[in-house]
Amino acid sequence: MNAEDIGRRAAEALRVEARLTPKPGLVDLNNSGAHDDMDLELLLLSADVLEPFFVELAKTHAVALQVKELGIAAEAAMRQATKGVNTHQGAVYSLGLLCAVAGDGSSEIETICE
């Protein structure tokens, strides 16, 4: 799997999760749950903004300094696009690390999450 595939799949995971319905208290297809600062459209925008960062993270081969710098840049781009709303900060961290490790190529994709 190449870096573009990894990044695309990571962003698609965010899109699928955003559309998952029902999610009581959380943003889903039906409503914004307990969030008055975000909605489905904002979550989908955030996933689109993060996709190229996930691709770049997969290209780092898990070099820590590059991963850190890209993660910081991804969060800044997300916050700019969402007007400061923290839509996917946790995903930038967790999925970003997974993308970096998957892009390294030294692990089987099936075993990375284990």
Backbone hydrogen bonds, N-H to C=O, Kabsch-Sander energy under -0.5 kcal/mol:
donor,donor_aa,acceptor,acceptor_aa,energy
6,I,2,N,-2.3
7,G,3,A,-2.8
8,R,4,E,-2.4
9,R,5,D,-2.5
10,A,6,I,-2.2
11,A,7,G,-2.3
12,E,8,R,-2.4
13,A,9,R,-2.0
14,L,10,A,-1.4
15,R,11,A,-2.0
16,V,12,E,-2.9
17,E,13,A,-2.4
18,A,14,L,-2.3
19,R,15,R,-1.8
20,L,16,V,-1.1
26,L,23,K,-2.6
28,D,31,N,-2.6
34,A,25,G,-1.9
35,H,32,S,-2.3
36,D,34,A,-0.7
43,L,39,D,-2.1
44,L,40,L,-2.4
45,L,41,E,-2.2
46,S,42,L,-2.4
47,A,43,L,-2.1
48,D,44,L,-2.1
49,V,45,L,-2.4
50,L,46,S,-2.1
51,E,47,A,-1.5
53,F,50,L,-0.7
54,F,50,L,-2.2
55,V,51,E,-2.0
56,E,52,P,-2.3
57,L,53,F,-2.8
58,A,54,F,-1.9
59,K,55,V,-1.0
60,T,56,E,-0.5
60,T,57,L,-1.2
61,H,58,A,-0.5
62,A,57,L,-0.5
63,V,60,T,-0.9
64,A,62,A,-0.7
67,V,63,V,-2.4
68,K,64,A,-2.6
69,E,65,L,-2.4
70,L,66,Q,-2.6
71,G,67,V,-2.4
72,I,68,K,-2.3
73,A,69,E,-2.2
74,A,70,L,-2.8
75,E,71,G,-2.3
76,A,72,I,-2.1
77,A,73,A,-2.4
78,M,74,A,-2.6
79,R,75,E,-2.7
80,Q,76,A,-2.2
81,A,77,A,-2.4
82,T,78,M,-2.1
83,K,80,Q,-1.0
84,G,79,R,-3.7
85,V,82,T,-1.0
87,T,85,V,-1.6
92,V,88,H,-2.3
93,Y,89,Q,-1.6
94,S,90,G,-3.0
95,L,91,A,-1.7
96,G,91,A,-1.0
96,G,92,V,-0.6
97,L,93,Y,-2.1
98,L,94,S,-2.0
99,C,95,L,-2.8
100,A,96,G,-2.3
101,V,97,L,-2.5
102,A,98,L,-2.9
103,G,99,C,-2.6
104,D,100,A,-1.0
105,G,101,V,-0.7
105,G,102,A,-0.9
111,T,108,E,-1.7
112,I,108,E,-0.8
112,I,109,I,-0.8
114,E,111,T,-0.5
